[in-house]
């Protein structure tokens, strides 16, 4: 089975490929193709954005498509950056620029008030309109500086308090066991293996 993964983020693609390893599927990222249009992520939630991307690219390629929409919600900032995590410091901002802005916003905030959570919604859509959503989350705290060289996005400043390290200090296998995306992908993996049995026309399956 061929599946389109609606992302150009190589870090996300690596995690998705690792989590779905062993299934009889062949995954294509958007970077595998030329002249692929972008989707305006103007939804009001992770689920809306994920579904919009999955629906668009499923029709564009005519193949089963999965799309991730995820972000960081910081308690002291009222849930910001949330759905704007990837463009927190600007539309074309780098991961480092986003991290720098967040650390600046949290200057003077003590560790006891730096609670945060990663959230991920994985959307899967078939060309005939069958849909599924899975969700995963992961709690931690925002550190005071970057630690670790692995991962991407906010991983170097997101401390997993139960493990005493940042997300960027984990191996890919460890991250997929613990992370918001890893949890959502484990649920999605089950749905993919039961594709014919679980999907129903005009129905959205949502696993939290």
ABEGO torsion letter per residue (X at the ends): XBBBBBBABAAAAAAAAAAABGBBBBBBBAAABBGBBBBBBABABAAAAAAAAAAAAAAAAGBBBBBBBBBBBBAAAGGOAEAAAAAAAEAABBAAAAAAAAAAAABGBBAAAABBBBBBBBBBBBAAGBBBBBBBBBBBBBBABBBEABEBEAAAABBBAAAGBBAAABBAAAAAAABAAAAAAAAAAAAAAAAAAABBBGBBBBBX
